[in-house]
């Protein structure tokens, strides 16, 4: 519906220009949004206010010019009204809504998808946790946000590439190897004192025990500095394999795991920094190298090489993003923890210095998760015996509940995740509530089949019989689905899907509780079967985008 209205407005603008009443170009993006109050129509647009500055006319005068040129009243619109400072409010003809259900039938599994991306290549980098320990619940939220965002973009016509950046170079990896070595020595009866920065989780003991079982005690006689790299390599690979398996169980699969070490081959980072220095983006103060990020709006310049000659994480990130764009991605989307908010300006500066547009890099921030059990906080500590890892949470509540619940808030808002609620088979559990709507419809269609009733095709259903308020609300909600997907892709807000599904399931359950789908009235039964079949299609398509299953029985 929104696209119909955009098309109507474009024609009205062009007509106004042809008649000499408007001196303006059609805006590249005409905004048409749902109204919050149906007394103000079904949709509204502020396009008259945008055009007013170009035409030097009062916005209400522009709105009047446009509304006079909307000649579609008999097909789609009941009427058009001008409101406030110049909003154009659209009242959709009631009989028009049901005609949009033909698209649901025709597009089937593709309903909600579009070609707005036109094949443009987008890389989504997410999770990217250091391979120094198993994924925790905070990583889990970023994994779902990234995976679902990639699904939405793919459904919107983009060519999407999922990538995990492995931070396998630098001091944290040395500390990992040292930690395993110390536990290895400890298992052989040697006292071990852990320096600051070393890892002390139980998984370190497990890795040390594996190495001891495989190779025996032979490393105790060697120089620790010579054998610690072996411990680092073993532990890093083992932890990464565990991370990959946990993500696979969680329904997240990457196209590429990119190693940070690749950036340093053949002095890759050094060559890039020298090239940027020649262009004036990097300058020296003694032995320290600084990136001139203030030239692109950052609050201060940033160090890329420390006084001791070691490159910073920022230096590697510049090289990594140069590599991303060098592989032909037009847009790069990074998904970071909210504590990295201050890192955005410097990365934006780097991307621009590399010769790419400011909008070529987009960042989605993901806030922390508060883990609860029956409303009470769960201590996030291995010593408490409570859950801390992604795998433990998924094993308890299941993949579907975990994925869905992680998207129940905006990604940049704190999220309370209650383990007990996520397991309940009740309306308190949002994923159960939505999946049950799908299963309920499958049951209705099975019952109809048992009575010899098939779901009619669009041409064979008399949808004019759908007059109940909940039926009209269902039809409106179904036809909004493509708009929701388009909006989620444009704003990079995957939570819009769960918000939408919660509303759609609520309308359906309310409708089902008040009305019989299968009755003695064959024409009405056919219309209602077609309606609920359409709801099922939307539920299935949306849940699939979320990576959540669509059970037919519950």
C-alpha positions as CSV (number, residue, x, y, z in Angstrom):
1,X,0.0,0.0,0.0
2,X,2.8,2.4,0.9
3,X,4.3,2.0,-2.6
4,X,0.9,2.7,-4.2
5,X,0.7,5.9,-2.3
6,X,4.3,6.9,-3.1
7,X,3.5,6.4,-6.8
8,X,0.3,8.4,-6.5
9,X,2.2,11.3,-4.9
10,X,4.9,11.2,-7.6
11,X,2.3,11.6,-10.3
12,X,0.6,14.4,-8.4
13,X,4.0,16.3,-8.1
14,X,4.7,15.8,-11.7
15,X,1.3,17.1,-12.6
16,X,1.8,20.1,-10.4
17,X,5.1,20.9,-12.1
18,X,3.5,20.5,-15.6
19,X,0.8,22.9,-14.7
20,X,3.3,25.5,-13.5
21,X,2.1,25.5,-9.9
22,X,5.2,23.7,-8.5
23,X,8.8,24.5,-9.3
24,X,10.3,21.4,-7.6
25,X,11.8,18.0,-8.4
26,X,10.3,14.8,-7.1
27,X,12.2,14.0,-3.9
28,X,14.4,10.9,-4.1
29,X,12.6,9.5,-1.0
30,X,8.9,10.3,-0.4
31,X,8.0,9.4,3.1
32,X,4.6,7.8,3.7
33,X,4.0,6.5,7.2
34,X,1.3,4.8,9.1
35,X,-0.8,7.2,11.3
36,X,-1.0,6.7,15.0
37,X,-4.6,7.6,15.1
38,X,-7.0,6.3,12.5
39,X,-9.1,9.5,12.7
40,X,-6.2,11.0,10.8
41,X,-6.4,8.4,8.1
42,X,-4.4,5.2,7.4
43,X,-1.3,6.8,6.1
44,X,0.2,10.3,6.1
45,X,3.0,12.1,4.2
46,X,5.0,15.2,4.9
47,X,6.1,15.6,1.3
48,X,4.2,19.0,0.9
49,X,6.4,20.4,3.7
50,X,9.6,19.2,2.0
51,X,8.5,20.7,-1.4
52,X,7.4,24.0,0.2
53,X,11.0,25.2,0.7
54,X,11.8,24.5,-3.0
55,X,8.6,26.2,-4.3
56,X,8.6,29.1,-1.7
57,X,4.9,28.4,-1.0
58,X,3.1,27.7,2.2
59,X,3.1,23.9,2.9
60,X,-0.7,23.8,3.2
61,X,-0.9,25.5,-0.3
62,X,1.4,22.8,-1.7
63,X,-0.6,20.1,0.0
64,X,-3.7,21.5,-1.6
65,X,-2.1,21.5,-5.1
66,X,-1.1,17.9,-4.6
67,X,-4.4,16.7,-3.1
68,X,-6.3,18.3,-6.1
69,X,-4.2,16.2,-8.4
70,X,-4.7,12.8,-6.8
71,X,-7.1,11.3,-9.2
72,X,-7.2,7.8,-7.7
73,X,-10.1,8.2,-5.3
74,X,-12.2,5.4,-6.8
75,X,-9.5,2.8,-6.8
76,X,-7.5,3.1,-3.7
77,X,-8.5,6.1,-1.7
78,X,-11.8,7.0,0.0
79,X,-10.6,10.5,0.6
80,X,-7.5,12.7,1.2
81,X,-7.3,15.4,3.9
82,X,-4.8,18.1,4.7
83,X,-3.9,18.4,8.3
84,X,-1.8,20.5,10.6
85,X,1.1,22.4,9.0
86,X,0.7,20.5,5.7
87,X,0.4,16.8,6.2
88,X,-1.5,14.9,3.6
89,X,-3.6,12.2,5.2
90,X,-4.8,9.2,3.2
91,X,-8.0,7.3,4.0
92,X,-7.9,3.9,2.2
93,X,-11.1,2.6,0.7
94,X,-12.1,-0.4,2.8
95,X,-12.6,-2.7,-0.2
96,X,-9.1,-2.0,-1.4
97,X,-7.3,-3.7,1.4
98,X,-8.4,-7.2,0.6
99,X,-7.3,-6.8,-3.1
100,X,-3.7,-6.7,-1.7
101,X,-4.0,-10.3,-0.5
102,X,-3.6,-11.4,-4.1
103,X,0.1,-10.5,-3.8
104,X,0.4,-12.9,-0.8
105,X,-0.9,-15.8,-2.9
106,X,1.1,-14.9,-5.9
107,X,4.5,-14.4,-4.1
108,X,4.2,-17.1,-1.5
109,X,7.5,-17.7,0.2
110,X,8.8,-14.5,-1.5
111,X,6.1,-12.3,0.0
112,X,7.8,-9.5,2.0
113,X,10.9,-9.7,-0.2
114,X,11.8,-6.9,-2.6
115,X,14.6,-5.8,-5.0
116,X,15.3,-2.4,-3.4
117,X,19.0,-3.5,-3.0
118,X,19.3,-4.2,-6.7
119,X,22.1,-6.7,-6.1
120,X,24.4,-4.2,-4.3
121,X,27.1,-6.0,-2.3
122,X,27.0,-5.6,1.5
123,X,29.3,-7.1,4.0
124,X,28.0,-7.6,7.6
125,X,30.7,-8.3,10.1
126,X,29.5,-9.4,13.5
127,X,30.3,-11.4,16.7
128,X,34.1,-11.2,16.0
129,X,34.9,-12.2,19.6
130,X,38.5,-12.9,20.5
131,X,39.3,-16.6,20.3
132,X,40.4,-16.5,24.0
133,X,37.2,-18.1,25.5
134,X,33.8,-19.4,24.6
135,X,31.0,-17.0,23.5
136,X,29.0,-15.5,26.3
137,X,25.4,-14.2,26.3
138,X,26.5,-10.8,25.2
139,X,28.0,-12.2,22.1
140,X,24.8,-14.1,21.5
141,X,22.7,-10.9,21.1
142,X,25.2,-9.5,18.6
143,X,25.1,-12.8,16.7
144,X,21.3,-12.7,16.3
145,X,21.2,-9.0,15.4
146,X,23.9,-9.6,12.7
147,X,22.4,-12.8,11.3
148,X,18.8,-11.4,11.1
149,X,20.0,-8.1,9.7
150,X,21.8,-10.1,7.0
151,X,18.6,-12.1,6.3
152,X,16.6,-8.9,6.0
153,X,19.0,-7.3,3.6
154,X,19.2,-10.4,1.5
155,X,15.4,-10.5,1.3
156,X,15.5,-6.8,0.2
157,X,17.6,-7.6,-2.8
158,X,21.2,-7.1,-1.5
159,X,24.0,-9.5,-2.1
160,X,25.0,-10.1,1.5
161,X,28.3,-11.5,2.9
162,X,28.6,-12.6,6.5
163,X,32.0,-12.3,8.1
164,X,33.7,-13.0,11.5
165,X,36.9,-11.1,12.2
166,X,39.3,-13.3,14.3
167,X,41.4,-11.2,16.6
168,X,44.2,-13.8,16.6
169,X,47.2,-11.4,16.7
170,X,48.5,-9.4,19.6
171,X,49.0,-9.6,23.3
172,X,45.6,-11.2,24.2
173,X,46.6,-14.3,22.2
174,X,50.0,-14.4,24.0
175,X,48.2,-14.3,27.3
176,X,46.0,-17.2,26.2
177,X,49.0,-19.4,25.4
178,X,50.7,-18.4,28.7
179,X,47.5,-19.2,30.6
180,X,47.2,-22.7,29.1
181,X,50.9,-23.3,29.7
182,X,50.7,-22.3,33.4
183,X,47.7,-24.7,33.9
184,X,49.7,-27.4,32.0
185,X,52.6,-26.9,34.5
186,X,50.2,-26.9,37.4
187,X,48.7,-30.2,36.3
188,X,52.3,-31.6,36.7
189,X,52.5,-30.4,40.2
190,X,54.3,-27.1,39.6
191,X,53.1,-24.0,41.4
192,X,51.6,-21.5,39.0
193,X,51.1,-17.8,39.7
194,X,48.9,-16.1,37.1
195,X,50.0,-12.7,36.0
196,X,47.4,-9.9,35.4
197,X,45.8,-10.4,32.0
198,X,45.9,-14.2,32.0
199,X,42.7,-16.2,31.6
200,X,41.6,-18.4,34.5
201,X,38.3,-20.0,33.3
202,X,37.7,-23.7,33.6
203,X,38.1,-24.1,29.9
204,X,41.8,-23.2,30.2
205,X,42.3,-26.2,32.5
206,X,40.5,-28.4,30.0
207,X,42.8,-27.2,27.1
208,X,45.8,-27.8,29.3
209,X,44.6,-31.3,30.1
210,X,44.0,-32.1,26.4
211,X,47.6,-31.0,25.6
212,X,49.0,-33.1,28.4
213,X,47.0,-36.1,27.3
214,X,48.2,-35.7,23.7
215,X,51.9,-34.7,24.2
216,X,52.7,-35.7,27.8
217,X,55.0,-33.6,30.0
218,X,57.7,-32.9,27.5
219,X,57.2,-29.2,27.3
220,X,58.1,-28.7,31.0
221,X,61.8,-29.2,30.1
222,X,61.7,-26.6,27.3
223,X,62.1,-22.8,27.5
224,X,58.6,-21.5,28.1
225,X,59.1,-18.7,25.6
226,X,59.8,-21.2,22.9
227,X,56.8,-23.5,23.6
228,X,54.2,-20.9,24.6
229,X,53.5,-20.1,20.9
230,X,52.6,-23.8,20.5
231,X,50.1,-23.5,23.4
232,X,48.7,-20.3,21.9
233,X,48.2,-21.9,18.5
234,X,46.5,-25.0,20.0
235,X,44.2,-23.1,22.3
236,X,43.3,-20.5,19.7
237,X,42.3,-23.2,17.2
238,X,40.4,-25.3,19.7
239,X,38.5,-22.3,21.0
240,X,37.6,-21.0,17.5
241,X,36.3,-24.5,16.6
242,X,34.1,-24.4,19.7
243,X,32.9,-20.9,18.8
244,X,32.0,-22.1,15.3
245,X,30.1,-25.1,16.6
246,X,28.2,-23.0,19.2
247,X,27.2,-20.5,16.4
248,X,26.1,-23.3,14.1
249,X,23.9,-24.7,16.8
250,X,22.5,-21.2,17.2
251,X,21.7,-21.0,13.5
252,X,24.5,-18.6,12.6
253,X,26.9,-19.5,9.7
254,X,29.5,-17.2,8.2
255,X,30.8,-17.0,4.7
256,X,34.3,-16.2,6.0
257,X,36.3,-16.3,9.2
258,X,38.9,-13.6,8.5
259,X,42.2,-13.9,10.4
260,X,43.8,-10.6,11.7
261,X,47.2,-12.3,11.0
262,X,46.4,-12.0,7.2
263,X,46.7,-8.2,7.6
264,X,50.3,-8.3,8.8
265,X,51.6,-10.6,6.0
266,X,54.2,-9.0,3.8
267,X,54.1,-5.9,6.1
268,X,50.5,-5.1,4.9
269,X,49.6,-2.8,7.8
270,X,53.0,-1.0,7.7
271,X,52.7,-0.4,3.9
272,X,49.2,1.0,4.3
273,X,50.2,3.4,7.2
274,X,53.2,4.7,5.1
275,X,50.9,5.3,2.2
276,X,48.5,7.2,4.4
277,X,51.4,9.2,5.9
278,X,52.4,10.2,2.4
279,X,48.9,11.6,1.8
280,X,49.1,13.6,5.0
281,X,46.5,11.6,7.0
282,X,49.2,10.2,9.4
283,X,51.9,12.3,11.1
284,X,54.7,11.6,13.6
285,X,55.5,12.9,17.0
286,X,58.8,11.3,17.9
287,X,58.4,7.5,17.5
288,X,54.6,7.7,17.8
289,X,52.4,7.8,14.7
290,X,49.0,9.6,14.8
291,X,46.1,9.4,12.5
292,X,44.6,12.9,11.7
293,X,41.0,11.8,12.5
294,X,40.1,15.4,13.6
295,X,40.1,16.3,9.9
296,X,37.0,14.2,9.6
297,X,35.2,15.4,12.7
298,X,36.7,13.2,15.5
299,X,37.3,14.9,18.8
300,X,41.0,14.2,18.8
301,X,43.6,12.5,16.7
302,X,44.3,8.8,17.3
303,X,47.5,6.7,17.8
304,X,48.1,4.1,15.1
305,X,51.7,3.1,16.2
306,X,52.8,3.4,19.8
307,X,56.2,4.8,20.9
308,X,57.5,1.2,21.2
309,X,56.7,0.5,17.6
310,X,53.7,-1.7,18.2
311,X,50.6,-0.9,16.0
312,X,47.3,-0.3,17.8
313,X,44.1,-2.1,17.2
314,X,43.0,1.0,15.2
315,X,45.9,0.4,12.8
316,X,44.7,-3.2,12.1
317,X,41.1,-2.0,11.8
318,X,42.1,0.5,9.1
319,X,43.8,-2.2,7.2
320,X,40.9,-4.6,7.7
321,X,38.4,-2.1,6.3
322,X,40.6,-1.3,3.4
323,X,40.6,-5.0,2.7
324,X,36.8,-5.1,2.9
325,X,36.2,-2.4,0.4
326,X,39.0,-3.8,-1.8
327,X,36.9,-7.0,-2.1
328,X,34.1,-4.9,-3.8
329,X,31.6,-4.3,-1.0
330,X,29.7,-1.1,-1.5
331,X,28.5,-0.9,2.1
332,X,30.2,-2.3,5.2
333,X,28.1,-2.9,8.3
334,X,29.9,-3.5,11.6
335,X,28.0,-4.7,14.6
336,X,29.7,-3.7,17.9
337,X,29.0,-3.7,21.6
338,X,27.6,-0.4,22.8
339,X,30.8,0.3,24.7
340,X,32.5,0.9,21.3
341,X,30.3,3.9,20.6
342,X,33.3,6.2,20.9
343,X,35.2,4.2,18.3
344,X,32.7,5.1,15.5
345,X,34.1,8.6,14.6
346,X,37.7,7.3,14.2
347,X,36.6,4.4,12.0
348,X,34.5,6.7,9.9
349,X,37.5,9.0,9.5
350,X,39.6,6.1,8.4
351,X,37.1,5.0,5.8
352,X,36.9,8.5,4.4
353,X,40.7,8.8,4.3
354,X,40.8,5.6,2.3
355,X,38.6,7.3,-0.3
356,X,35.2,5.9,0.5
357,X,32.0,7.9,1.3
358,X,31.0,8.6,4.9
359,X,27.9,6.4,4.4
360,X,29.8,3.5,3.1
361,X,30.4,2.4,6.8
362,X,27.4,1.8,9.0
363,X,27.6,0.6,12.6
364,X,24.9,-1.1,14.7
365,X,25.5,-0.9,18.4
366,X,24.3,-3.8,20.7
367,X,23.6,-3.2,24.4
368,X,24.2,-5.5,27.3
369,X,21.9,-8.4,28.2
370,X,20.7,-8.8,31.8
371,X,20.2,-12.5,32.4
372,X,17.3,-13.3,34.8
373,X,15.7,-16.4,36.2
374,X,12.1,-15.7,37.3
375,X,12.8,-12.0,37.4
376,X,15.9,-12.4,39.6
377,X,19.4,-11.5,38.2
378,X,21.6,-14.5,37.4
379,X,25.2,-14.0,38.6
380,X,27.4,-13.9,35.5
381,X,30.3,-15.8,37.1
382,X,31.7,-19.3,36.4
383,X,32.2,-19.7,40.2
384,X,28.5,-19.3,40.9
385,X,27.7,-22.4,38.7
386,X,25.2,-20.3,36.7
387,X,25.1,-19.9,32.9
388,X,27.6,-17.6,31.3
389,X,28.0,-19.1,27.8
390,X,25.9,-18.9,24.7
391,X,25.8,-22.7,24.4
392,X,24.5,-23.2,27.9
393,X,21.7,-20.7,27.4
394,X,20.7,-22.2,24.1
395,X,20.8,-25.7,25.5
396,X,18.4,-24.7,28.2
397,X,15.8,-22.5,26.4
398,X,16.3,-23.7,22.8
399,X,17.5,-21.9,19.7
400,X,14.1,-20.4,18.7
401,X,13.4,-18.8,22.1
402,X,16.9,-17.5,22.4
403,X,17.0,-15.9,18.9
404,X,13.5,-14.4,19.3
405,X,14.0,-13.0,22.7
406,X,17.3,-11.3,21.8
407,X,15.3,-9.2,19.3
408,X,12.6,-8.1,21.6
409,X,14.1,-4.7,22.1
410,X,16.1,-2.3,20.0
411,X,19.6,-3.5,19.7
412,X,20.9,-0.3,21.4
413,X,18.6,-0.8,24.4
414,X,19.4,-2.9,27.4
415,X,17.6,-6.3,27.3
416,X,16.3,-8.4,30.1
417,X,16.4,-12.1,29.2
418,X,14.5,-14.3,31.6
419,X,15.4,-18.0,31.2
420,X,12.2,-19.3,32.8
421,X,9.9,-17.1,30.7
422,X,11.8,-18.2,27.5
423,X,10.9,-21.8,28.4
424,X,7.3,-21.4,29.1
425,X,4.6,-22.6,26.7
426,X,2.3,-19.7,27.4
427,X,1.4,-16.3,26.1
428,X,4.1,-14.8,28.4
429,X,6.7,-16.3,26.1
430,X,6.6,-14.2,22.9
431,X,8.1,-16.8,20.5
432,X,5.6,-19.4,21.8
433,X,2.8,-16.9,21.3
434,X,3.8,-16.3,17.6
435,X,4.6,-19.9,16.8
436,X,1.3,-21.0,18.3
437,X,-0.5,-18.7,15.9
438,X,1.2,-20.5,13.0
439,X,0.5,-24.0,14.4
440,X,-3.2,-23.0,15.1
441,X,-3.7,-22.0,11.5
442,X,-2.1,-25.2,10.3
443,X,-4.6,-27.0,12.6
444,X,-7.5,-25.1,11.1
445,X,-6.4,-25.9,7.5
446,X,-6.0,-29.6,8.4
447,X,-9.5,-29.7,10.0
448,X,-10.9,-28.1,6.8
449,X,-9.2,-30.7,4.7
450,X,-10.7,-33.5,6.8
451,X,-14.1,-32.0,6.0
452,X,-13.3,-31.9,2.3
453,X,-12.7,-28.1,2.3
454,X,-9.7,-26.7,0.4
455,X,-8.3,-23.2,0.8
456,X,-9.7,-21.4,-2.2
457,X,-7.5,-19.4,-4.6
458,X,-7.8,-15.6,-4.6
459,X,-10.0,-15.6,-7.6
460,X,-12.4,-18.1,-6.0
461,X,-12.7,-16.4,-2.6
462,X,-15.4,-13.7,-1.9
463,X,-13.3,-11.5,0.3
464,X,-16.0,-8.9,0.5
465,X,-17.5,-11.1,3.2
466,X,-14.6,-10.3,5.5
467,X,-16.3,-7.4,7.4
468,X,-15.4,-8.0,11.0
469,X,-13.1,-5.5,12.6
470,X,-10.5,-8.1,13.4
471,X,-10.7,-9.3,9.8
472,X,-10.0,-5.8,8.4
473,X,-7.2,-5.4,11.0
474,X,-5.7,-8.7,9.9
475,X,-5.8,-7.8,6.3
476,X,-4.2,-4.4,7.0
477,X,-1.5,-6.1,9.1
478,X,-0.7,-8.7,6.4
479,X,-0.3,-6.0,3.7
480,X,2.0,-4.1,6.0
481,X,4.6,-6.9,6.1
482,X,6.6,-5.8,3.0
483,X,6.7,-2.2,4.5
484,X,8.1,-3.6,7.7
485,X,10.8,-5.5,6.0
486,X,11.7,-2.5,3.8
487,X,11.8,-0.3,6.9
488,X,14.0,-2.7,8.8
489,X,16.4,-2.9,5.9
490,X,16.6,0.9,5.5
491,X,17.0,1.7,9.2
492,X,19.1,-1.4,10.1
493,X,16.6,-2.3,12.8
494,X,15.9,-6.0,12.9
495,X,13.7,-5.7,16.0
496,X,11.0,-4.3,13.8
497,X,10.2,-7.9,12.7
498,X,9.5,-9.1,16.3
499,X,7.4,-6.1,17.1
500,X,5.4,-6.7,14.0
501,X,5.0,-10.4,14.6
502,X,3.8,-9.8,18.2
503,X,1.1,-7.5,16.9
504,X,0.0,-9.8,14.0
505,X,-0.2,-12.8,16.3
506,X,-2.2,-10.8,18.8
507,X,-4.7,-9.8,16.2
508,X,-5.0,-13.3,15.0
509,X,-5.5,-14.9,18.4
510,X,-8.2,-12.3,19.2
511,X,-9.9,-13.0,15.9
512,X,-9.8,-16.8,16.4
513,X,-11.2,-16.5,19.9
514,X,-14.3,-14.6,18.6
515,X,-15.0,-16.1,15.2
516,X,-15.4,-19.5,13.7
517,X,-13.3,-19.9,10.6
518,X,-15.1,-23.1,9.5
519,X,-18.9,-22.8,9.5
520,X,-22.0,-23.8,7.6
521,X,-21.6,-20.8,5.4
522,X,-19.4,-22.1,2.6
523,X,-18.7,-18.7,1.0
524,X,-17.7,-17.2,4.3
525,X,-15.7,-20.3,5.3
526,X,-13.8,-20.0,2.0
527,X,-13.0,-16.3,2.5
528,X,-11.8,-16.9,6.1
529,X,-9.7,-19.9,5.1
530,X,-8.0,-17.7,2.5
531,X,-7.4,-15.0,5.1
532,X,-5.8,-17.3,7.7
533,X,-3.8,-19.0,5.0
534,X,-2.4,-15.5,4.2
535,X,-1.6,-14.9,7.9
536,X,0.2,-18.2,7.9
537,X,2.3,-17.2,4.9
538,X,3.4,-14.0,6.6
539,X,4.1,-15.7,9.9
540,X,6.2,-18.3,8.1
541,X,8.2,-15.8,6.0
542,X,8.9,-13.5,9.0
543,X,9.9,-16.3,11.3
544,X,12.2,-17.7,8.6
545,X,13.9,-14.3,8.4
546,X,14.4,-14.4,12.1
547,X,15.9,-17.9,11.8
548,X,13.1,-19.3,14.0
549,X,11.2,-22.5,13.1
550,X,7.5,-22.6,12.1
551,X,6.0,-25.7,13.8
552,X,2.7,-27.1,12.4
553,X,1.7,-28.7,15.7
554,X,2.3,-27.5,19.3
